[in-house]
Amino acid sequence: MHKRTVLVALAVAVSLVFQVDLSAQAKKRRAPARRAPAKATPVLALPCGDLLGFQVLMDRQRFSPGQIDGKTGTNFTRALAALQSARKLQSSGQPDCDTWHALGGDTAEPAVTNYTLTDADVAGPFETRIPPKLADQAKLDALGYQSTTEMIAERFHSSPALLAQLNPGVAMTAGAVIKVPAVTPFDADVKPVHDPAFDDVSILVTREESALRATRADGTLVFYAPVSSGSTHDPLPPGNWKVLGVSWHPVFHYNPNLFWDAKPKDEKATLKPGPNNPVGVVWVALNIEHYGMHGTPEPGNIGRTQSHGCVRLTNWDAARVASLVKPGTAVTFR
């Protein structure tokens, strides 16, 4: 009896331990998994200034880094090297103290400023979805901005991601005060006017550098910007050309016969104007059929992707080019 009592007690004990173990495992399974804390984006420490400050000051002085994003990259490096060369500095493409001083970084206005969103900024109308196919885009009444964020980012030459970084948790509503890069705002509704002071300017576009340079007759570089130009299928046509004219808010005539990647069933179509038009807000026509310099609906891809042969810039940089050129302005592709 004693032996049987011991065995029963032992069995009960084991059963209790087993139940407790199951309960513990169940709790462990139900407990939410702990996530590793998000790592902060490392900030590149510079001996003088910061990346956002460099980009804003360069943009102000017509050495465009393309989309302002507070990051390093090919567009930024090449634009900085061009500025350094123009300022008679070592053209390393690196943001050093000599370049910061040459930009006036110690005495310049702050790189970031406040902007109050207006009723017009949030009213739209916005094109909430722009289809990828040109034939479907042709069915839209307009090719405007898709959101307030996209419009404001483009107005201040920046990436939407930078806006979000500068304004964590801030809703894009009328009356909200947001931080933006302190550059000359771009207005997609205001046609640029040619400045007679630049009548002697000529344009050089180089595929190797993926850049556009506007230079005076005396060799002074007055504007630099990254571009997308040509591809394996549609290379940039080297040669000397001339500007025929400038079209503001152009319609886009899609001709599938001119696109190597067009589908067999594609038909000709006319796309309405707007900043999300395939050629953006401006078309600078040249004396070579089907080629021109123009804006883009994808500013973040400038200098990173290829085009169908034309010279593609951010909308704000394309507008600045339009203000520099006139019919007869010399344009060289190489």
C-alpha positions in Angstrom: 0.0 0.0 0.0 2.8 2.3 0.9 4.5 1.7 -2.4 1.2 2.2 -4.3 0.6 5.5 -2.4 4.0 6.8 -3.4 3.5 5.9 -7.0 0.1 7.7 -7.1 1.6 10.8 -5.4 4.5 10.8 -7.9 2.1 10.5 -10.8 0.0 13.4 -9.5 3.2 15.5 -9.0 4.4 14.8 -12.5 0.9 15.7 -13.9 0.9 19.0 -12.0 4.4 19.8 -13.2 3.4 18.9 -16.8 0.3 21.2 -16.5 2.3 24.0 -15.1 4.8 23.6 -17.9 2.0 23.7 -20.6 0.6 26.7 -19.0 3.9 28.5 -19.0 4.5 27.6 -22.6 1.0 28.8 -23.5 1.7 32.1 -21.8 5.0 32.3 -23.6 3.3 31.8 -26.9 0.6 34.4 -26.2 3.2 37.0 -25.0 3.9 39.5 -27.8 7.3 39.2 -29.4 9.6 41.9 -28.5 10.9 43.9 -31.4 14.4 45.1 -31.6 14.4 48.9 -31.2 14.6 50.7 -34.5 18.0 52.0 -35.4 18.3 55.7 -36.0 19.5 56.7 -39.4 23.2 57.6 -38.9 24.0 61.2 -39.4 27.1 62.0 -41.4 29.3 64.2 -39.2 30.9 67.0 -41.3 33.8 69.2 -40.3 31.7 72.2 -41.3 27.9 72.5 -41.9 25.7 69.6 -42.7 24.4 67.8 -45.8 21.0 69.5 -45.8 22.7 72.9 -45.4 25.1 72.1 -48.3 22.3 71.1 -50.6 20.1 74.1 -49.8 23.0 76.6 -50.3 24.0 74.9 -53.6 20.5 75.1 -54.9 20.3 78.8 -54.0 23.4 79.4 -56.0 22.2 77.5 -59.1 24.2 74.3 -58.5 21.3 71.9 -58.2 21.8 68.6 -56.4 18.4 67.6 -57.9 15.9 66.5 -55.2 17.0 67.9 -51.8 17.0 64.9 -49.4 19.8 65.6 -46.9 21.8 62.6 -48.2 24.9 61.9 -50.1 24.7 60.5 -53.6 25.9 60.8 -57.2 23.9 63.9 -58.0 25.1 65.7 -54.9 28.7 64.7 -55.4 28.8 65.8 -59.0 27.1 69.1 -58.4 29.4 69.8 -55.5 32.5 69.0 -57.6 31.1 71.4 -60.3 30.7 74.1 -57.7 34.1 73.6 -56.3 35.7 73.8 -59.8 33.8 77.0 -60.5 35.0 78.5 -57.1 38.6 77.5 -57.9 38.6 74.9 -55.1 39.8 71.3 -55.2 37.0 69.5 -57.0 36.8 66.5 -54.8 33.0 66.3 -54.6 33.4 66.1 -50.8 31.6 68.6 -48.4 34.6 70.2 -46.8 35.2 73.4 -44.8 36.6 75.4 -47.8 33.5 74.6 -49.8 31.2 75.5 -46.9 33.0 78.9 -46.5 32.8 79.5 -50.3 29.1 78.9 -50.1 28.8 81.5 -47.3 27.6 78.8 -44.9 28.7 80.6 -41.8 26.7 83.7 -42.5 23.8 82.4 -44.7 20.2 82.3 -43.8 19.1 79.0 -42.1 18.7 76.1 -44.4 15.2 75.3 -43.1 12.3 77.7 -42.8 8.7 77.6 -41.6 5.8 77.5 -44.1 2.1 77.7 -43.2 -0.1 75.5 -45.3 -3.0 77.4 -47.0 -6.5 76.3 -47.9 -5.4 76.2 -51.6 -2.5 73.9 -50.7 -4.9 71.2 -49.4 -7.9 71.9 -51.6 -6.7 70.1 -54.7 -8.1 68.8 -56.9 -5.6 66.0 -56.7 -5.2 62.9 -59.0 -5.2 60.3 -56.3 -4.0 57.6 -58.7 -2.1 58.0 -62.0 -2.0 54.7 -63.9 1.3 53.6 -65.2 0.2 53.1 -68.8 0.3 56.2 -71.0 -2.9 55.1 -72.8 -4.7 55.0 -69.4 -3.2 58.4 -68.4 -4.7 59.8 -71.6 -8.1 59.2 -70.2 -7.5 61.6 -67.3 -8.8 65.2 -67.4 -5.5 66.4 -65.9 -2.1 65.2 -64.7 -1.8 67.3 -61.6 -0.3 66.5 -58.3 -1.5 63.4 -56.4 -1.3 65.0 -52.9 -0.5 68.1 -50.9 2.7 66.4 -49.8 3.9 65.8 -53.4 3.0 69.4 -54.3 4.8 71.0 -51.3 7.8 68.7 -51.7 8.2 69.9 -55.3 7.6 73.5 -54.4 10.6 73.4 -52.1 12.7 71.1 -54.3 12.7 68.3 -51.8 11.8 64.7 -51.5 8.6 63.7 -49.7 10.7 61.6 -47.3 12.6 64.8 -46.2 9.4 66.6 -45.5 8.3 63.7 -43.3 11.6 63.7 -41.6 11.4 67.5 -40.9 7.8 67.3 -39.7 7.3 64.1 -37.7 3.6 63.6 -36.9 2.5 66.9 -38.5 -0.7 66.5 -40.6 -0.7 68.3 -43.9 -3.8 70.4 -43.1 -4.6 74.1 -43.7 -3.0 76.3 -41.0 -0.4 73.7 -40.1 3.1 75.2 -39.8 5.7 72.9 -41.4 9.5 73.0 -41.9 10.8 73.1 -45.5 14.1 73.8 -47.2 14.7 77.5 -47.5 14.9 77.7 -51.3 13.1 79.9 -53.8 9.7 78.2 -54.1 8.8 76.6 -57.4 5.3 77.4 -58.6 4.0 74.9 -61.2 1.4 77.5 -62.4 3.8 80.3 -63.1 5.5 80.3 -66.5 9.2 81.2 -66.3 10.3 84.4 -68.0 13.5 84.6 -70.0 16.1 86.8 -68.3 17.9 88.9 -70.9 21.0 88.9 -68.7 21.6 85.4 -69.9 21.3 86.0 -73.7 24.9 84.7 -74.2 24.3 81.4 -72.4 24.9 78.1 -74.1 23.9 74.7 -72.9 26.0 71.5 -72.6 24.5 68.1 -71.8 26.9 65.2 -71.2 25.7 61.7 -70.9 28.8 60.5 -69.1 28.2 63.0 -66.3 24.4 62.9 -66.5 24.4 66.7 -66.1 23.4 69.9 -67.8 25.6 73.0 -67.7 24.6 76.6 -68.7 27.7 78.7 -69.4 28.2 82.3 -70.4 30.4 83.3 -73.4 33.3 84.1 -71.0 33.2 80.6 -69.6 31.3 81.4 -66.4 29.1 78.5 -65.2 25.8 80.0 -64.3 23.7 76.8 -63.8 24.3 73.1 -63.2 21.7 70.3 -62.8 21.6 66.5 -62.9 19.7 65.0 -65.8 18.5 61.7 -67.2 19.5 61.5 -70.9 19.2 58.6 -73.3 19.5 54.9 -73.0 20.9 51.9 -74.9 17.8 51.9 -77.0 17.5 55.7 -77.4 20.9 57.2 -77.0 21.4 60.9 -76.6 22.1 62.2 -80.1 25.6 63.9 -80.0 25.9 67.1 -81.9 25.3 70.8 -81.9 21.7 71.9 -81.8 19.6 75.0 -81.1 16.6 75.9 -79.1 13.4 76.5 -81.2 11.1 77.6 -78.4 9.7 76.9 -74.9 6.2 75.4 -74.3 4.8 75.8 -70.8 2.4 73.1 -69.5 2.6 71.1 -72.8 0.3 68.3 -73.8 2.2 65.1 -74.5 1.6 63.3 -77.8 2.3 59.6 -77.3 3.3 57.9 -80.5 4.1 54.2 -79.8 6.2 54.1 -83.0 8.8 56.2 -81.2 9.0 54.1 -78.1 11.1 50.9 -78.3 9.2 49.5 -75.3 5.7 50.2 -76.6 3.2 47.3 -76.7 2.0 46.1 -80.1 -1.6 47.1 -79.3 -0.7 50.6 -78.1 -2.3 53.5 -80.0 -1.5 57.2 -80.3 -2.8 59.2 -77.5 -2.7 62.8 -76.2 -2.0 63.4 -72.5 -3.3 66.5 -70.7 -0.8 69.0 -69.1 0.3 69.0 -65.5 3.3 68.3 -63.3 2.7 64.6 -63.6 2.7 64.7 -67.4 5.5 62.6 -68.9 7.4 65.8 -69.8 6.5 67.6 -66.7 5.6 71.3 -66.8 7.9 72.5 -69.6 9.2 71.4 -73.0 12.2 73.1 -74.5 12.1 72.2 -78.2 15.3 71.7 -80.3 16.0 71.6 -84.0 16.2 67.8 -83.9 12.8 66.1 -84.3 11.3 64.4 -81.2 14.1 65.6 -78.9 14.0 68.3 -76.3 14.7 69.3 -72.7 11.9 68.9 -70.2 10.6 68.2 -66.8 9.5 64.9 -65.2 6.8 63.4 -62.9 9.5 61.5 -61.1 12.1 63.9 -59.7 13.6 61.3 -57.4 14.8 59.3 -60.4 16.7 62.0 -62.2 20.3 61.0 -62.8 19.4 57.4 -61.7 17.3 56.1 -64.6 17.5 56.4 -68.4 15.2 58.3 -70.6 13.8 57.7 -74.1 16.5 59.9 -75.6 15.5 63.4 -74.4 17.0 65.4 -71.6 14.9 65.1 -68.4 15.3 67.3 -65.4 13.3 67.9 -62.2 10.4 70.3 -62.9 12.0 73.1 -61.0 15.3 72.7 -62.7 13.6 72.5 -66.1 11.8 75.8 -65.4 15.1 77.4 -64.5 16.6 76.2 -67.8 13.6 77.6 -69.6 14.3 81.0 -68.0 17.9 80.9 -69.3 17.3 80.0 -73.0 15.6 81.6 -75.9 15.1 80.6 -79.6 18.6 80.3 -81.1 20.4 79.3 -77.8 23.1 76.8 -78.6 22.8 73.3 -77.2 25.5 70.7 -77.4 24.9 67.0 -76.6 27.9 64.7 -76.1 
